[in-house]
Amino acid sequence: MSNKSNKIKLSKEKKEYMASEIKTYFFKERGEEIGDLASALILDFVIEKLAPEFFNQGIAEAYKYMNERLEDIFSIQK
């Protein structure tokens, strides 16, 4: 997902929610208060560098699941 057209896109509301969750995490787990800009930059980093791995893993798991379901369907043939 390195090319721009494949970038993971989130709504403004979803990004704001996720950035807020990052701020909450830093405060609860590390006792640090970070601002809106810092949380947005962290979120952008996660989206750009880490999210594609999670996405690809989800695709691989969906593929495996669908193949198993297809095998189940073929097993009932007469």
N, C-alpha and C positions, 0 to 999 in steps of 0.2 A: 504494500500500500504506500509506496514511496512517492508515486506521482500525485500531483495536486488534485486531479479529478477523482482519485480514490480516497481522498482524505475523509475521515470520519466527521460528519457534520451533526451538530446538535443545535436545537432551538436555543434562543436567547434565555428562555426560562430554565431550560435544563442545565445550561452552562452556569447560570447564576446559582441554581440549587447545588450543583456539584462543587462550585467554588466555595459556597457557604459550608458544605460538608467538610471540605479541606480545612477551612478556618476552624471549625469545631474540633476536628481531629487534632490539629496542632495545639489548640488550647487545652483540651482534655488530656491528651497523651504526653505532651511535652511542656505544658505550662507556658506556651508562647502564644502571643497574640500577633497574628499576621494580618496585613491589610488586604483590601480587595485586589490590588495589583499583584501582590505576591501570590495569592491563592489562584488568580487567573493565569499567571505564568506557570505555576505548578501544574494546573489543569491542562494547559496547552502542551506542556512537556509530556504528560501522561498520554494525552490523545495522540500526539505525534510519534512518540517513541515506544510506548508500551501497549496501547490499545490494539494495534494491529496484531500482536501476538495472541491476545485474548480472542480477537475476532477470528483469526485463523484456527485457533483451537476449537472454537464453537462450530465453525464450518466442518472441521474434521470429525467432530463428535456427531454432528447432524448427519453427515455422510455415512458414518458407521451405523448409526441408528436406523437410517432409511434402508441401508443394505440388509441389515438384520430383519427388518420388517418385510422386505421383498422376499427373503429366503423363507420366512414364515408363510407368505402367500403361495410361493411355489410348492411348498410341502403339502398343501391341501389339494393339489391337482390329482385328478383320477386318470 
